Amino acid sequence: MKMDLREKRAIVTGAGSGIGRRIAITLNALGVDLVICGRREEFLEATKEMCHGDAQVIPVVTDLTKEEEIEELVSTAVFELGGIDFLINNAGLAQSDPFDEIETEVWDRIMATNVRAPFLLCKNALPYLKNSGVGTIVNICSVVAHKGYPYQAAYAASKHALYGFSKVIANELYKENVRVHVICPGGVYTEMVKETRPDLDASGLMVPEDIADLVVYFLEHRNTNGVVDEISIHRPGKEPFA
């Protein structure tokens, strides 16, 4: 039986645009109280305005490369919502360059956002997820966690790392009743994809709603006996099982 998500509490990162915005809107419509974070206040406020449900939506401007701001984000969620049931690690950075042209600062920023931030968020949120009874972490990974596309060395390395991290903590936490899931999308039509993969035909790409629906699947099926660890999803023009 699907779990009723009303009055559950979640953190959604990267909620100022793209996939994170759509996840926030979708969860809000299902009655989930949210703390949403991103780097730009005006984008977060726009997401809040798009949420028309009765549940809380609390924007928190956060630089996920700074540990103290991550700690403050989690503390705000606990204070405002009374706890944390779901952590959706969606925020990510990407850049398309030959590997020998990637600046060290760019590499470090991508790793800090895509790998270090989820690690710190999981670590800080864990006590509350354990107390939840339905504690769930969903890490938005990427097809590049499995494949190495040219000119995406930093992004692919970060998503490989996030994927490996997710597998380890899933095995550490499932006996403590905290589930960890991974979604590995291919091309989704977002601003980040438009910038990093301008060669892709937008008409054939997935949309953020496709990924938000999968997040809902994981959360609504939290208490079933059938557990899906990972979902890989690709655009229709991509060859199946490639």
KOLVEX-200076 format. One record per residue (C-alpha): residue number from 1; y, x negated, z negated. Coordinates in nm, 3 decimals. Each point is the difference from the previous one (the first is absolute). Layout:
<sites>
+-----+---------+---------+---------+
|   k |      c2 |      c1 |      c3 |
+-----+---------+---------+---------+
| NUM |       Y |       X |       Z |
...
+-----+---------+---------+---------+
</sites>
This chain:
<sites>
+-----+---------+---------+---------+
|   k |      c2 |      c1 |      c3 |
+-----+---------+---------+---------+
|   1 |   0.000 |   0.000 |   0.000 |
|   2 |   0.347 |  -0.127 |   0.087 |
|   3 |   0.217 |  -0.102 |  -0.293 |
|   4 |   0.323 |   0.191 |  -0.055 |
|   5 |   0.278 |  -0.258 |   0.028 |
|   6 |   0.267 |   0.206 |  -0.173 |
|   7 |   0.162 |  -0.180 |  -0.295 |
|   8 |  -0.169 |  -0.328 |   0.085 |
|   9 |   0.227 |  -0.306 |  -0.007 |
|  10 |   0.034 |  -0.270 |   0.265 |
|  11 |   0.191 |  -0.309 |   0.104 |
|  12 |   0.052 |  -0.039 |   0.374 |
|  13 |   0.145 |  -0.328 |   0.126 |
|  14 |   0.185 |  -0.043 |   0.327 |
|  15 |   0.096 |   0.367 |  -0.013 |
|  16 |   0.337 |  -0.039 |   0.170 |
|  17 |  -0.141 |   0.037 |   0.350 |
|  18 |  -0.310 |   0.018 |   0.217 |
|  19 |  -0.341 |   0.048 |  -0.157 |
|  20 |   0.127 |  -0.018 |  -0.358 |
|  21 |   0.258 |   0.272 |   0.060 |
|  22 |  -0.263 |   0.230 |   0.148 |
|  23 |  -0.241 |  -0.068 |  -0.287 |
|  24 |   0.274 |   0.092 |  -0.248 |
|  25 |   0.092 |   0.322 |   0.183 |
|  26 |  -0.365 |   0.102 |   0.029 |
|  27 |  -0.085 |  -0.068 |  -0.365 |
|  28 |   0.315 |   0.176 |  -0.119 |
|  29 |  -0.101 |   0.311 |   0.195 |
|  30 |  -0.333 |  -0.007 |  -0.185 |
|  31 |   0.171 |  -0.009 |  -0.339 |
|  32 |  -0.025 |  -0.370 |  -0.084 |
|  33 |   0.283 |  -0.140 |  -0.212 |
|  34 |   0.124 |  -0.318 |   0.164 |
|  35 |   0.182 |  -0.323 |  -0.064 |
|  36 |   0.085 |  -0.139 |   0.342 |
|  37 |   0.130 |  -0.348 |   0.064 |
|  38 |   0.157 |  -0.198 |   0.279 |
|  39 |   0.274 |  -0.252 |   0.062 |
|  40 |   0.275 |   0.237 |   0.119 |
|  41 |   0.138 |   0.277 |  -0.215 |
|  42 |   0.125 |   0.213 |   0.289 |
|  43 |  -0.345 |   0.002 |   0.161 |
|  44 |  -0.167 |   0.103 |  -0.326 |
|  45 |   0.254 |   0.276 |  -0.053 |
|  46 |  -0.071 |   0.123 |   0.354 |
|  47 |  -0.371 |   0.013 |  -0.083 |
|  48 |   0.075 |   0.196 |  -0.316 |
|  49 |   0.206 |   0.248 |   0.201 |
|  50 |  -0.297 |   0.052 |   0.232 |
|  51 |  -0.225 |   0.091 |  -0.293 |
|  52 |   0.019 |   0.377 |  -0.043 |
|  53 |  -0.269 |   0.051 |  -0.264 |
|  54 |   0.062 |   0.078 |  -0.365 |
|  55 |  -0.143 |  -0.329 |  -0.128 |
|  56 |   0.223 |  -0.285 |  -0.118 |
|  57 |   0.113 |  -0.270 |   0.243 |
|  58 |   0.165 |  -0.298 |  -0.169 |
|  59 |   0.136 |  -0.275 |   0.227 |
|  60 |   0.005 |  -0.354 |  -0.140 |
|  61 |   0.156 |  -0.277 |   0.208 |
|  62 |  -0.238 |  -0.294 |  -0.034 |
|  63 |  -0.029 |  -0.349 |   0.143 |
|  64 |  -0.376 |  -0.045 |  -0.004 |
|  65 |   0.036 |  -0.378 |   0.027 |
|  66 |   0.139 |  -0.002 |  -0.357 |
|  67 |  -0.250 |   0.037 |  -0.283 |
|  68 |   0.253 |   0.137 |  -0.247 |
|  69 |   0.093 |   0.281 |   0.239 |
|  70 |  -0.366 |   0.093 |   0.045 |
|  71 |  -0.039 |   0.014 |  -0.377 |
|  72 |   0.308 |   0.222 |  -0.021 |
|  73 |  -0.138 |   0.227 |   0.274 |
|  74 |  -0.323 |   0.059 |  -0.191 |
|  75 |   0.187 |   0.048 |  -0.329 |
|  76 |   0.226 |   0.258 |   0.166 |
|  77 |  -0.300 |   0.191 |   0.134 |
|  78 |  -0.162 |   0.009 |  -0.343 |
|  79 |   0.322 |   0.103 |  -0.173 |
|  80 |   0.102 |   0.266 |   0.253 |
|  81 |  -0.342 |   0.142 |   0.087 |
|  82 |  -0.192 |  -0.067 |  -0.322 |
|  83 |  -0.264 |  -0.213 |   0.168 |
|  84 |  -0.148 |  -0.107 |   0.334 |
|  85 |  -0.299 |   0.158 |   0.175 |
|  86 |   0.037 |  -0.145 |   0.349 |
|  87 |   0.143 |  -0.324 |   0.137 |
|  88 |   0.062 |  -0.009 |   0.375 |
|  89 |   0.073 |  -0.357 |   0.114 |
|  90 |   0.155 |   0.065 |   0.339 |
|  91 |   0.300 |  -0.235 |   0.028 |
|  92 |  -0.044 |  -0.280 |   0.250 |
|  93 |   0.179 |  -0.251 |   0.220 |
|  94 |  -0.104 |  -0.134 |   0.339 |
|  95 |   0.134 |  -0.243 |   0.255 |
|  96 |  -0.127 |  -0.096 |   0.344 |
|  97 |   0.026 |  -0.372 |   0.079 |
|  98 |  -0.225 |  -0.287 |   0.109 |
|  99 |  -0.136 |  -0.147 |  -0.322 |
| 100 |   0.173 |  -0.335 |   0.052 |
| 101 |   0.338 |   0.175 |   0.023 |
| 102 |  -0.032 |   0.195 |  -0.325 |
| 103 |   0.253 |  -0.118 |  -0.256 |
| 104 |  -0.142 |  -0.077 |  -0.342 |
| 105 |   0.247 |   0.242 |  -0.157 |
| 106 |  -0.125 |   0.281 |   0.226 |
| 107 |  -0.363 |  -0.080 |  -0.084 |
| 108 |   0.079 |   0.002 |  -0.372 |
| 109 |   0.193 |   0.328 |   0.018 |
| 110 |  -0.283 |   0.175 |   0.186 |
| 111 |  -0.257 |  -0.129 |  -0.248 |
| 112 |   0.219 |   0.100 |  -0.296 |
| 113 |   0.043 |   0.355 |   0.131 |
| 114 |  -0.345 |   0.065 |   0.148 |
| 115 |  -0.223 |  -0.179 |  -0.253 |
| 116 |   0.178 |  -0.110 |  -0.316 |
| 117 |   0.178 |   0.333 |  -0.052 |
| 118 |  -0.319 |   0.212 |   0.016 |
| 119 |  -0.165 |  -0.245 |  -0.240 |
| 120 |   0.286 |   0.035 |  -0.248 |
| 121 |   0.020 |   0.376 |   0.042 |
| 122 |  -0.372 |   0.042 |  -0.059 |
| 123 |   0.014 |  -0.229 |  -0.302 |
| 124 |   0.295 |   0.177 |  -0.160 |
| 125 |  -0.121 |   0.352 |   0.079 |
| 126 |  -0.361 |  -0.061 |  -0.103 |
| 127 |   0.024 |   0.104 |  -0.369 |
| 128 |   0.145 |   0.336 |   0.105 |
| 129 |  -0.249 |   0.048 |   0.283 |
| 130 |  -0.284 |  -0.060 |  -0.247 |
| 131 |   0.142 |   0.264 |  -0.234 |
| 132 |   0.050 |   0.251 |   0.280 |
| 133 |  -0.359 |   0.115 |   0.043 |
| 134 |   0.057 |   0.015 |   0.376 |
| 135 |   0.158 |  -0.343 |   0.052 |
| 136 |   0.010 |  -0.087 |   0.369 |
| 137 |   0.147 |  -0.286 |   0.202 |
| 138 |   0.044 |   0.033 |   0.376 |
| 139 |   0.097 |  -0.318 |   0.182 |
| 140 |   0.137 |   0.046 |   0.351 |
| 141 |  -0.148 |  -0.294 |   0.182 |
| 142 |  -0.025 |  -0.046 |   0.379 |
| 143 |  -0.236 |  -0.050 |   0.289 |
| 144 |   0.112 |  -0.362 |  -0.012 |
| 145 |  -0.194 |  -0.034 |  -0.326 |
| 146 |  -0.304 |  -0.009 |   0.230 |
| 147 |   0.144 |  -0.142 |   0.321 |
| 148 |   0.226 |  -0.291 |   0.088 |
| 149 |   0.263 |   0.108 |   0.251 |
| 150 |   0.215 |  -0.273 |   0.160 |
| 151 |   0.346 |  -0.056 |  -0.149 |
| 152 |  -0.082 |   0.181 |  -0.325 |
| 153 |  -0.121 |  -0.292 |  -0.210 |
| 154 |   0.205 |   0.075 |  -0.312 |
| 155 |  -0.058 |   0.375 |   0.013 |
| 156 |  -0.373 |  -0.038 |   0.069 |
| 157 |  -0.040 |  -0.256 |  -0.277 |
| 158 |   0.174 |   0.232 |  -0.245 |
| 159 |  -0.213 |   0.300 |   0.094 |
| 160 |  -0.321 |  -0.205 |  -0.014 |
| 161 |   0.108 |  -0.098 |  -0.351 |
| 162 |   0.083 |   0.358 |  -0.102 |
| 163 |  -0.335 |   0.117 |   0.137 |
| 164 |  -0.192 |  -0.263 |  -0.194 |
| 165 |   0.199 |   0.070 |  -0.315 |
| 166 |  -0.074 |   0.371 |   0.034 |
| 167 |  -0.374 |  -0.057 |   0.031 |
| 168 |  -0.007 |  -0.215 |  -0.312 |
| 169 |   0.200 |   0.231 |  -0.224 |
| 170 |  -0.196 |   0.300 |   0.126 |
| 171 |  -0.313 |  -0.168 |  -0.132 |
| 172 |   0.170 |  -0.098 |  -0.325 |
| 173 |   0.144 |   0.344 |  -0.072 |
| 174 |  -0.243 |   0.266 |   0.116 |
| 175 |  -0.199 |  -0.011 |  -0.325 |
| 176 |   0.328 |   0.064 |  -0.183 |
| 177 |   0.054 |   0.315 |   0.208 |
| 178 |   0.276 |  -0.143 |   0.218 |
| 179 |  -0.067 |   0.029 |   0.372 |
| 180 |   0.148 |  -0.233 |   0.261 |
| 181 |   0.016 |   0.097 |   0.367 |
| 182 |   0.125 |  -0.167 |   0.316 |
| 183 |   0.141 |   0.153 |   0.317 |
| 184 |   0.005 |  -0.228 |   0.306 |
| 185 |   0.213 |   0.158 |   0.274 |
| 186 |   0.049 |  -0.126 |   0.351 |
| 187 |   0.328 |   0.070 |   0.177 |
| 188 |   0.219 |   0.257 |  -0.178 |
| 189 |   0.337 |   0.092 |   0.146 |
| 190 |   0.245 |  -0.135 |  -0.260 |
| 191 |   0.312 |  -0.215 |   0.013 |
| 192 |  -0.205 |  -0.304 |  -0.105 |
| 193 |  -0.247 |   0.045 |   0.286 |
| 194 |   0.281 |   0.057 |   0.249 |
| 195 |   0.149 |  -0.335 |  -0.103 |
| 196 |  -0.320 |  -0.203 |  -0.017 |
| 197 |  -0.197 |   0.159 |   0.287 |
| 198 |   0.252 |   0.118 |   0.262 |
| 199 |  -0.279 |  -0.032 |   0.259 |
| 200 |  -0.181 |   0.306 |  -0.137 |
| 201 |   0.047 |   0.340 |   0.164 |
| 202 |   0.144 |   0.224 |  -0.269 |
| 203 |  -0.155 |   0.312 |   0.153 |
| 204 |  -0.347 |  -0.134 |  -0.077 |
| 205 |   0.063 |  -0.109 |  -0.356 |
| 206 |  -0.095 |   0.177 |  -0.319 |
| 207 |   0.272 |   0.156 |  -0.214 |
| 208 |   0.064 |  -0.042 |  -0.374 |
| 209 |  -0.144 |   0.347 |  -0.069 |
| 210 |  -0.341 |  -0.131 |   0.108 |
| 211 |   0.003 |  -0.256 |  -0.281 |
| 212 |   0.148 |   0.236 |  -0.259 |
| 213 |  -0.287 |   0.241 |   0.065 |
| 214 |  -0.250 |  -0.275 |  -0.084 |
| 215 |   0.179 |  -0.077 |  -0.327 |
| 216 |  -0.028 |   0.368 |  -0.089 |
| 217 |  -0.371 |  -0.008 |   0.087 |
| 218 |  -0.061 |  -0.283 |  -0.247 |
| 219 |   0.196 |   0.169 |  -0.277 |
| 220 |  -0.137 |   0.351 |   0.047 |
| 221 |  -0.355 |  -0.136 |   0.004 |
| 222 |   0.054 |  -0.215 |  -0.307 |
| 223 |  -0.257 |   0.183 |  -0.211 |
| 224 |  -0.272 |   0.050 |   0.259 |
| 225 |  -0.326 |  -0.195 |  -0.008 |
| 226 |   0.050 |  -0.127 |   0.354 |
| 227 |   0.227 |  -0.305 |  -0.001 |
| 228 |   0.159 |  -0.143 |   0.314 |
| 229 |   0.121 |  -0.355 |  -0.064 |
| 230 |   0.185 |  -0.061 |   0.326 |
| 231 |   0.123 |   0.196 |   0.298 |
| 232 |   0.081 |  -0.176 |   0.327 |
| 233 |   0.197 |   0.210 |   0.245 |
| 234 |   0.117 |  -0.087 |   0.351 |
| 235 |   0.204 |   0.155 |   0.279 |
| 236 |  -0.190 |   0.207 |   0.257 |
| 237 |   0.060 |  -0.248 |   0.280 |
| 238 |  -0.175 |  -0.278 |  -0.191 |
| 239 |  -0.367 |  -0.056 |   0.082 |
| 240 |  -0.229 |   0.147 |  -0.272 |
| 241 |  -0.174 |  -0.235 |  -0.244 |
| 242 |   0.185 |  -0.298 |   0.148 |
+-----+---------+---------+---------+
</sites>
